[in-house]
Amino acid sequence: MAADRSTESRRLAPVLLILAILVVTVLDSTTGPELHISAFMGIAPLYAALRCPFRQTLLVAAVFVVCLTYVDIFTVPDWGLASRVVGIFGVFLVAAFSLVLCRTRLQREALHARTRLVADTVQRAMLRELPLSAGAVDAYGFYVSAEEGARVGGDIYEVSDTPYGLRLMIGDVQGKGMPAIGAGLEVLVAFREAAQHQESLESVAERMEQALARHNTRSAEEGADERFVTALLMEVRGTDGAPEGRVLSCGHIPYYLVRHGEVHERREGEGALPLGLGALSCEPRHSVRVHPEPDDWIVLCTDGVTEARGKDGEFYPLAERLAGWTHLEPAELARTLRADLESFTGGRLKDDATVLVLRRRTRPAPDAQLSMARAAAA
């Protein structure tokens, strides 16, 4: 809707500008020489240069030149030849400048579009877009970067179907926005690789710790800040029948379990230091066994959600909101939560905010549906 209104306004802009130039020209032609309001119409081609395509700007500039030249020649009888030449020269100068300005703007917009396309491609490759499907689980949610114009920043997440069951991770890099991307990428890549080859969550976390340590070493050598990452790792094995799960928290905030319509804040596996700070403790990280039920679904988030503040300075009441939305499907819950969070903060998030809503799939995944349809057709 907003895009349609913007396109319509751009189409109307040159028409309105030309109409304004013509009206002012008629007024200057029918009033006395003491009223020379057309001198202010130089704003018309300049405005067109900032808002319109080149051909439309050229049309507005041409109408401006013709009308103002007519005014300078025929409606100001007390001007001498030199004054008329200077006036007409100024008209052509404004028109030429508007065309150059329009061309420069369009070139910059094209460069920005190409740069944005490359950046979007890189960012999409780094952080897969939600919703995600892995095994028998669908993950819905949203990610909002605190850095304007960025798709990713200091929050990371991943859901993977591995030989050791379903594994998922959500993390929050110290800092926010673009400066935190490097550390987040190192940890994310390490999780994707280790989740497929390491038998335990403890080993996965150790690989993530090692990757971040290497990144911090390089950052220190380059004079950049070292960073740590809070992360929550989860694993579910045997989704058919009686599933078994494990949770390991590396300094991350609690997650929420929705069971039988009730919301429970869960703190299993807490106590370990964030990734990047493991060397400060002699205690190894340990995962904790959990016992999920088939109808459970969980909500994971970063502190950009729970520490978001409203106009009155209050923190966002995530648990209270979830308690009133347990009847919603995960996709609808994610949309509702994002809209409510933006309304609560007035659209002014101070930190990257990520929410994952995970639930066991009650229907085949789209790929599976397509496969079954092809099999039936055969």
C-alpha positions in Angstrom: 0.0 0.0 0.0 2.7 2.5 1.0 4.8 1.5 -2.1 1.7 2.1 -4.4 1.1 5.5 -2.8 4.7 6.4 -3.3 4.6 5.4 -7.0 1.4 7.3 -7.6 2.8 10.5 -6.0 5.9 10.3 -8.2 3.7 10.0 -11.3 1.7 13.0 -10.2 4.7 15.1 -9.2 5.7 16.3 -12.8 2.1 17.0 -13.7 1.6 19.2 -10.7 4.9 20.9 -11.2 4.2 21.8 -14.8 0.7 22.9 -13.8 2.2 25.2 -11.2 4.7 26.7 -13.7 1.9 27.4 -16.2 -0.3 29.0 -13.5 2.5 31.3 -12.3 3.3 32.2 -15.9 -0.3 33.2 -16.6 -0.4 35.3 -13.4 2.9 37.0 -14.3 1.4 37.7 -17.8 -1.8 39.2 -16.5 -0.5 41.3 -13.6 1.7 44.3 -13.5 5.5 44.2 -13.9 5.9 45.0 -10.3 4.7 41.4 -9.4 7.4 39.0 -10.7 6.5 35.8 -8.8 7.9 33.5 -11.5 11.3 34.2 -10.2 10.6 31.7 -7.4 9.7 28.9 -9.8 13.2 27.7 -10.1 12.3 25.3 -7.3 10.1 23.3 -9.7 12.9 21.6 -11.8 15.0 21.2 -8.7 12.2 19.4 -7.0 11.7 17.2 -10.0 15.4 16.4 -10.0 15.1 15.0 -6.5 11.9 13.0 -7.1 11.3 12.2 -10.7 12.9 10.1 -13.4 15.2 11.8 -15.9 12.7 12.2 -18.7 10.1 13.7 -16.5 12.7 16.0 -15.0 13.7 17.0 -18.6 10.1 17.8 -19.4 9.6 19.9 -16.3 12.9 21.7 -17.0 11.9 22.4 -20.7 8.5 23.8 -19.6 10.3 25.9 -17.0 12.7 27.3 -19.6 10.0 28.1 -22.2 7.7 29.8 -19.7 10.4 31.8 -17.8 12.0 32.9 -21.1 8.6 34.1 -22.2 8.1 36.0 -18.9 11.6 37.6 -19.1 11.1 38.7 -22.7 7.5 39.9 -22.8 6.2 40.7 -19.3 9.0 42.8 -17.8 9.1 45.9 -20.1 11.3 48.0 -17.9 14.2 45.5 -18.2 17.2 46.3 -20.4 18.8 43.9 -22.8 21.5 43.0 -20.3 19.0 42.2 -17.6 17.0 40.0 -20.0 20.1 38.1 -21.0 21.1 37.6 -17.4 17.6 36.5 -16.5 17.4 34.0 -19.4 20.9 32.7 -18.7 19.8 32.1 -15.1 16.8 30.1 -16.3 18.9 27.9 -18.5 21.5 27.5 -15.7 18.8 26.3 -13.2 17.4 23.9 -15.8 20.8 22.5 -16.6 21.7 22.1 -12.9 18.5 20.2 -12.3 19.3 17.8 -15.1 22.8 17.2 -13.8 21.4 16.8 -10.2 18.8 14.2 -11.5 21.4 12.2 -13.4 23.7 12.1 -10.4 20.8 11.1 -8.1 19.8 8.2 -10.4 23.4 7.0 -10.7 23.7 7.0 -6.9 20.4 5.2 -6.5 21.5 2.5 -9.0 24.8 2.1 -7.2 23.0 1.9 -3.9 20.6 -0.7 -5.3 23.5 -2.9 -6.6 25.3 -2.6 -3.2 22.1 -3.4 -1.3 21.5 -6.5 -3.5 25.0 -7.7 -2.8 24.6 -7.0 0.9 21.2 -8.7 1.1 22.7 -11.8 -0.7 25.6 -12.0 1.8 23.3 -11.4 4.8 20.8 -14.0 3.6 23.6 -16.5 3.2 24.7 -15.8 6.7 21.3 -16.0 8.5 18.6 -18.0 6.9 15.2 -16.4 6.7 12.4 -17.5 8.8 10.3 -19.7 8.8 12.7 -22.7 8.9 11.9 -26.4 8.8 14.1 -29.1 10.3 13.0 -32.7 10.8 9.5 -32.7 12.2 9.8 -29.1 13.6 8.9 -25.8 12.1 10.5 -22.6 13.4 8.7 -19.3 13.0 9.6 -15.9 14.3 11.3 -12.7 13.4 14.6 -10.9 13.6 14.9 -7.1 13.7 18.3 -5.5 13.6 18.9 -2.3 15.6 21.1 -1.1 12.8 18.9 0.8 10.3 19.0 -0.8 6.9 20.6 -4.0 8.0 19.0 -7.4 7.8 21.4 -9.0 10.3 23.5 -7.8 13.2 24.4 -9.2 16.6 21.8 -11.9 17.0 22.2 -15.4 15.4 20.0 -18.5 15.2 19.9 -21.9 13.5 17.8 -25.0 13.4 19.4 -28.1 11.9 18.3 -31.7 11.4 21.5 -33.7 12.3 22.5 -37.4 12.7 22.0 -36.7 16.5 18.5 -35.4 16.2 17.1 -31.9 15.9 19.5 -29.2 17.1 18.9 -25.6 17.5 20.7 -22.5 18.7 20.0 -18.9 19.4 22.7 -16.4 20.3 23.3 -12.8 21.1 26.7 -11.2 20.4 28.0 -8.5 22.8 27.2 -5.2 21.2 24.7 -4.7 18.4 24.3 -4.1 14.7 27.0 -4.3 12.1 30.1 -4.3 14.4 28.9 -7.6 15.9 28.4 -9.5 12.7 32.0 -10.9 12.5 31.8 -12.6 15.9 28.3 -13.8 15.2 29.3 -15.3 11.8 32.2 -17.2 13.4 30.0 -18.8 16.1 27.1 -19.5 13.6 29.4 -21.3 11.1 31.0 -23.3 14.0 27.6 -24.4 15.2 26.4 -25.5 11.7 29.5 -27.6 11.3 29.8 -29.0 14.8 26.1 -29.9 15.1 26.5 -32.3 12.2 29.6 -34.1 13.6 29.8 -33.7 17.4 27.8 -36.2 19.4 27.2 -34.0 22.5 26.0 -30.5 23.0 29.0 -29.9 25.2 31.3 -30.7 22.2 29.3 -28.4 20.0 29.6 -25.5 22.5 33.4 -26.2 22.7 33.8 -25.9 19.0 31.8 -22.6 19.1 34.1 -21.4 21.9 37.2 -22.2 19.9 35.9 -20.4 16.8 35.1 -17.3 18.8 38.5 -17.4 20.6 40.3 -17.4 17.2 38.1 -14.5 16.1 38.9 -12.5 19.2 42.6 -13.2 18.7 42.5 -11.7 15.2 40.4 -8.8 16.4 42.9 -8.0 19.2 45.8 -8.1 16.7 43.9 -5.6 14.4 43.0 -3.3 17.3 39.3 -4.2 17.3 37.2 -5.1 20.3 37.0 -8.7 21.6 33.5 -10.0 22.0 31.6 -12.7 23.9 28.4 -14.4 22.8 25.5 -15.7 25.0 23.9 -18.8 23.4 21.2 -21.3 24.1 21.6 -24.8 22.6 18.9 -27.4 22.5 18.7 -30.9 21.2 15.8 -33.3 20.7 16.2 -37.0 19.8 13.6 -39.5 19.0 10.8 -37.1 17.9 8.5 -40.1 17.1 7.2 -41.6 20.4 9.0 -40.5 23.5 11.4 -37.7 22.6 14.4 -36.9 24.8 16.0 -33.5 24.9 18.9 -31.7 26.3 19.5 -28.0 27.0 22.8 -26.1 27.4 22.9 -22.4 28.2 26.0 -20.3 27.7 24.9 -17.3 29.7 21.7 -16.9 27.7 18.4 -15.7 29.0 15.7 -18.3 29.8 13.3 -19.7 27.2 9.6 -20.3 27.5 7.7 -23.6 27.3 4.1 -23.7 26.4 2.4 -26.8 27.6 -1.3 -27.4 27.8 -2.0 -23.7 27.3 0.2 -22.6 30.1 3.5 -20.6 29.8 6.5 -21.8 31.9 9.8 -19.9 32.1 12.5 -22.5 31.9 16.1 -22.1 33.2 17.6 -25.5 32.6 21.3 -25.6 31.9 22.0 -22.2 33.2 25.2 -21.3 35.0 27.8 -21.6 32.3 29.7 -18.5 31.1 29.1 -17.0 27.7 31.1 -18.1 24.7 34.4 -16.3 24.6 34.7 -16.2 28.4 35.0 -20.0 29.0 38.7 -19.7 29.9 37.7 -17.7 33.0 36.2 -20.8 34.6 37.7 -24.2 35.3 34.2 -25.7 35.3 33.2 -27.4 32.0 29.8 -26.7 30.5 27.1 -29.4 31.1 23.8 -29.9 29.3 20.7 -30.8 31.2 18.2 -33.5 30.3 14.6 -32.3 29.6 11.5 -34.3 28.8 9.5 -32.7 26.0 6.0 -33.8 25.2 4.7 -34.1 21.6 2.4 -31.1 21.9 4.9 -28.8 23.5 6.1 -25.7 21.8 8.8 -23.3 22.9 9.6 -19.7 22.5 13.3 -18.5 22.5 14.4 -14.9 22.3 17.3 -12.6 22.8 17.4 -9.8 25.4 16.6 -7.3 22.8 13.0 -8.5 23.4 12.9 -8.9 27.1 14.8 -5.7 27.7 12.9 -3.6 25.2 11.4 -0.6 27.0 8.1 1.2 26.5 7.4 4.9 26.7 7.1 4.6 30.5 10.4 2.9 30.9 8.9 -0.5 31.7 10.4 -3.7 30.2 8.4 -5.6 27.6 6.3 -8.2 29.5 7.0 -11.2 27.2 5.7 -13.9 29.6 2.4 -12.0 30.2 1.9 -11.5 26.4 2.6 -15.1 25.6 0.1 -16.3 28.3 -2.7 -14.5 26.3 -1.7 -15.8 23.0 -1.3 -19.6 23.6 -4.3 -20.3 21.3 -2.5 -18.8 18.3 -0.7 -20.9 15.7 3.1 -20.3 15.7 3.1 -18.2 12.5 0.3 -16.0 13.8 2.0 -15.8 17.2 5.2 -14.5 15.7 3.4 -11.8 13.7 1.3 -10.8 16.7 4.4 -10.6 18.9 6.4 -8.5 16.5 3.6 -6.1 16.0 3.0 -5.8 19.7 6.7 -5.3 20.4 7.0 -2.5 17.8 3.8 -0.9 19.3 5.2 -1.2 22.8 8.5 0.5 22.0 7.1 2.9 19.5 9.3 1.3 16.8 12.5 2.4 18.6 14.4 -0.8 19.5 17.7 -0.2 21.2 19.1 -3.6 20.5 18.8 -6.4 18.0 15.7 -8.5 18.8 15.1 -12.1 17.8 12.2 -14.5 18.6 11.9 -18.2 17.6 8.6 -20.0 18.0 9.1 -23.8 17.5 6.5 -26.5 17.4 6.3 -30.0 16.1 4.8 -30.1 12.6 1.3 -31.4 12.4 1.3 -31.7 8.6 4.0 -32.7 6.1 6.5 -30.1 5.1 6.0 -28.4 1.7 8.7 -30.5 0.1 7.1 -33.6 1.5 3.7 -32.6 0.3 5.1 -32.0 -3.2 6.8 -35.4 -3.1 3.6 -37.2 -2.1 1.6 -35.3 -4.8 4.1 -36.4 -7.4 4.0 -40.0 -6.2 0.2 -40.0 -6.3 0.2 -38.6 -9.9 2.7 -41.3 -11.0 
